[in-house]
Amino acid sequence: MPSLTKFLIPVSQDSRLHPAHICLFISLFSLWERSRFISPFRISRRQLMKISKIKSTATYHKCIRELVSYGYIDYEPSYDHFKGSQVVIHDGLFTPDV
């Protein structure tokens, strides 16, 4: 089972990530955990912004886009707010370096 603690190791070494990225990722991880780690899982921008305390939609979209480009998640937007967008958190983030 994935552990948030294992995610925090690479995050602490990634100078590209800022507090908003980390808050957003922790919120994503929480929703993934609630879905019993099934991938992909569905998200709501409104819900994620509320959980992560991100107030600006521009900041939210920037952080999502950068988490994708940095290889932390895959994101498939949905323009249907009833359906929600899909996210995959890369499992490789949670494997210990040996």
N, C-alpha and C positions, 0 to 999 in steps of 0.2 A: 504494500500500500504506500502511495507517495507520502512524503513527509515535507511539510513546509520548512522545517529546519534545514533539510538538504538543499532547498532552493535558496536559502539565505546565504549559503557559502558562496556560490558564484555571483550573487547579487552584490555582496560586499566587495568583490573584486572587479566589478564592472563599473567603470567611471562614467559610462554613458547614462546610467540610470539615476534618476532623481526621486525625491520622495513621492511625487505623484505617480510615477511608474510603479513604485513598490506598493503603494496603497492600492492601486488598481489591480496589480497582480495578486496581492493577498485577497482582495475581494473576489477576483476570478477563481482563485484556489478554493475559497469558501463555498462558492456556488458549485464548483466541480465536486467538492466533497459532499455537498447536499444531494447531488445527483448520483452519489455512490461511485464516483470516479469513472462514469461512463463518458466516452468521447465519441463524437463531439457532443457538447452539451449546449443548451440554449441560454441566451442571456438577454437581458433588457437593459438598454442604455440608462434609462431612468433609474432602475434598481441599482445598477453598478455605480452610477454617479452618487447616489445617496449613500451606499455602503462605504465607498472610498472617500467620501467628503470632497469630491471634485465638483466645483460649482460651474465651471465653464465647459460648454460642449466642445469648444475649440481645443481646450486642454485634453479633454477625454479622447477626442478623435486623434489628436497628435500622439498621445501616449499609446493608444491601441495600435496605431500605425507603426510606431517605433518598436513596440514589443514584438510585432510581426517581423519587422526588418532586422531586429537583433536576434531573431530565432527563438524567442521564448514561447510564442503562441502562433497558431494559425487562426485566422478570423475570416468568416464568410458573412458579410453583412446581409441583413434582410430588411427590406423596406416595408415589411408588414409588421406593425408593432404588436399584433396579436400573436404572431409566430415567433418573433425574436431572432436574433443573429446566432450563428453557431461559432463555437470556439473549441479548439483543441489545444491543450497545454502539452508541450513536448515532454514526453516521459523521460527523455535523456537527461533532463535537468535534475532528476531525482535519483540517478544512479551514482553511487559513491565512486570517486576516482581511486583506482587500485594500481 
